[in-house]
Amino acid sequence: MPTPDRYPSMGADLDPVSYDAWYQTSRGRWIGEVEFALLMQLLRPAPGETLLDAGCGSGYFSRRFAGAGLVVTGLDPDGHMLDYSRTQGNGIEYLRGDVLALPFDNRTFDHCIAVTSLCFVADPVLALREMLRVARHGVVLGLLNRHSLLYRQKHGRGSYRGARWDSVDDVRRWFTELSRNLRPEIRSAVFFSQGGPLARLAETCLPTRWLWGGFLAIGLYHPIRQEADHHETL
């Protein structure tokens, strides 16, 4: 979840050490855990599967997914961020590249994720097309939710300048442009981003299908994955 000390507008310098240090604060640790848990629910990976983290930044989520047993490749356009990421270990390969023209063959990875990085991409449909192209099973996104308390508090201010805030309707339009056979799963989290005791209690009570949290999480799967998931629930 972007915060004033985590995400600047694109083009501004960002210290990756300070960026990662935010996750060690009480609030940052809580938000990181909530977001990661929701992303894992949608990803549903098997141990040893491969994952591309498109727009990996300092590698926080790359390391979280690697720690969960996935073989992770991180990709980002910011060389400064990648230099830092490579010092953090976890056996992750980090590459410089553009999500609008991913330097990989079709179906290179089992999964692809983009955690808030699409908020700074001008053509999210093209980015999604590229991500679906390189993923065998599907794509999971984390986005900033325009219909949230966080939007009212932070939209257009400080480090949120330059970020696009998307609505569920926006996301569904993207998917319609891509293919009518794609049926996304949409969830949300971080309903009250202050991270205090009441916010944490509310987070455990509010259902993720209630799409008013500041963090939108979307799972978009190829038809073969959708069919397999359906049979597993029967």
VENCOR-V118234 format. One line per field, one symbol per residue. ss: DSSP state (H for helix, E for strand, C for the rest). A space follows every 10 residues. Layout:
ss = ???
This chain:
ss = CCCCCCCCCC CCCCCHHHHH HHHHCHHHHH HHHHHHHHHH HHHCCCCCCE EEEECCCCCH HHHHHHHCCC EEEEEECCHH HHHHHHCCCC CCEEEECCHH HCCCCCCCEE EEEEECHHHH CCCHHHHHHH HHHHEEEEEE EEEEECCCHH HHHHCCCHHH CCCCCECHHH HHHHHHHHCC CCCCEEEEEC CCCCCCHHHH HHHHHCCCCC CCCCEEEEEE ECHHHHHHHH HHHC
